[in-house]
Amino acid sequence: MDLKAAILKEHSKAQCERIVKYIGSSPERFAELMELFFEGEYRVTQRAAWPMSYCVENHPELIRPYFKKMLENLYKKGLHDAVIRNTMRILQNLEIPARYRGKLMDTCFRFIQSNDMPVAIKVFSLTILQNLSKQYPDIKSEIKLLILERWPLETAAFHSRARKILKS
């Protein structure tokens, strides 16, 4: 399969599933997808993010060689929201290596505080912070304060996730 052509052919759930099935647990095929995710043109990068998130969900070990680059990618200027959203979706389900936790916490707090960040990114950021609070219980009060500060400005999706986090 020509991954770039498949990504550009159509942007649908069915096409995403075909790409994920093709990649399977193959590090070589995943490497090709990651190259498109990091270095592709705007539309390719945006569309590669979706199957990438499902590949990692099915085979979390595939992301290990790209972890650092994936985090650094969050700081690129002009990055499409879909890339950020799918990156954060992946990170909420992974064990974060210790050396990346501090910077990731800062990133999550920044995303949640932003008035321009889409709600999905904020909700994934909340979950990442909740997960990290198990290793760093001192951040629980910061998370609570941030949730209460953002509450009047946020959507029902944010409220739903925030309630679950506040209960725990």
C-alpha positions in Angstrom: 0.0 0.0 0.0 1.2 3.5 -0.8 0.4 5.2 2.5 0.6 8.7 1.3 -1.8 7.9 -1.6 -4.1 6.1 0.8 -4.1 9.0 3.3 -5.0 11.5 0.5 -7.5 9.2 -1.2 -10.2 9.8 1.3 -10.7 11.0 4.9 -13.1 8.5 6.4 -13.3 6.1 9.3 -13.3 3.2 6.8 -10.1 4.4 5.2 -8.5 5.0 8.6 -9.3 1.4 9.5 -7.8 0.1 6.3 -4.6 2.0 7.0 -4.5 0.8 10.6 -5.1 -2.8 9.5 -2.3 -2.5 6.9 0.2 -1.2 9.4 -0.8 -3.7 12.1 2.2 -4.2 14.5 4.8 -3.6 11.8 7.5 -1.2 13.0 8.6 -0.6 9.4 5.1 0.3 8.2 4.5 2.4 11.3 7.8 4.2 10.6 6.5 5.1 7.2 3.3 6.6 8.7 5.3 8.5 11.3 7.5 10.0 8.5 4.3 11.3 6.9 3.0 12.5 10.3 6.2 14.5 11.0 7.4 15.6 7.6 4.4 15.4 5.3 2.6 18.4 3.8 -0.2 20.0 5.9 -3.1 17.8 4.7 -1.0 14.6 4.9 0.2 15.4 8.4 -3.4 16.2 9.5 -4.8 13.0 8.1 -1.9 10.7 9.2 -2.7 11.7 12.8 -5.9 9.7 12.9 -4.6 6.3 11.9 -1.5 6.9 14.0 -3.6 7.3 17.1 -5.4 4.0 16.5 -2.1 2.2 15.7 -0.6 3.3 19.0 -3.8 2.4 20.8 -3.6 -1.2 19.4 0.2 -1.5 19.7 1.6 1.1 22.2 5.2 -0.2 21.8 5.3 1.3 18.3 5.5 4.9 19.6 8.5 4.4 21.8 11.1 5.4 19.2 9.1 8.5 18.3 8.1 9.7 21.8 10.5 12.6 22.1 9.9 13.8 18.5 6.1 13.5 19.1 6.3 15.8 22.1 8.6 18.3 20.4 6.2 18.3 17.5 3.6 19.9 19.8 5.6 23.1 19.8 5.7 23.6 16.0 4.1 26.8 14.9 1.0 26.5 12.7 0.3 22.9 13.7 -3.1 21.7 12.8 -5.5 21.0 15.8 -6.0 17.4 14.5 -2.3 16.7 15.0 -2.4 18.1 18.6 -5.6 16.4 19.4 -4.5 13.0 18.2 -1.1 13.4 19.9 -2.8 14.2 23.2 -5.3 11.3 22.7 -2.3 9.0 22.5 -0.5 10.5 25.5 -3.5 10.1 27.8 -3.2 6.3 27.5 0.6 5.9 27.7 3.0 5.6 30.6 5.0 8.8 30.2 8.8 8.4 30.7 10.0 10.4 33.7 12.3 12.6 31.6 9.3 14.0 29.7 6.8 14.5 32.5 7.6 18.0 33.6 7.5 19.5 30.1 4.3 17.6 29.3 2.6 18.8 32.5 3.5 22.4 31.6 2.1 21.8 28.1 -1.2 20.4 29.5 -1.6 23.3 31.8 -1.0 25.7 29.0 -3.4 24.0 26.7 -6.2 24.0 29.3 -5.6 27.7 30.1 -5.9 28.7 26.4 -9.0 30.3 25.2 -8.3 29.2 21.6 -7.6 25.5 22.2 -10.4 23.1 21.2 -12.2 21.3 24.0 -11.0 17.8 23.0 -7.4 18.9 23.5 -8.2 20.3 26.9 -10.0 17.2 28.0 -7.1 14.9 26.9 -4.8 17.3 28.8 -6.9 17.0 31.9 -6.7 13.2 31.7 -2.9 13.3 31.2 -2.6 15.6 34.3 -4.8 13.3 36.3 -2.6 10.3 35.3 0.6 12.2 36.2 -0.8 13.3 39.5 -0.4 9.7 40.7 3.4 10.2 40.5 3.2 13.9 41.4 0.4 14.3 44.0 1.4 18.0 44.5 -0.2 19.0 41.2 -3.7 17.9 42.3 -4.4 21.2 43.9 -3.2 23.0 40.7 -5.5 20.9 38.6 -8.5 21.6 40.9 -7.7 25.3 40.9 -7.4 25.4 37.1 -10.7 23.5 36.6 -12.5 25.9 38.9 -11.0 28.9 37.1 -11.9 27.6 33.7 -15.4 26.2 34.6 -17.5 29.2 33.6 -15.7 29.5 30.3 -15.8 25.9 29.2 -18.2 23.5 27.5 -20.2 20.5 28.7 -17.5 18.1 27.5 -15.0 19.9 29.7 -17.4 19.9 32.6 -18.0 16.2 32.3 -14.3 15.2 32.3 -13.5 17.8 35.0 -16.3 16.4 37.3 -14.8 12.9 37.0 -11.4 14.2 37.8 -12.6 16.2 40.8 -14.4 13.2 42.2 -11.2 11.1 42.0 
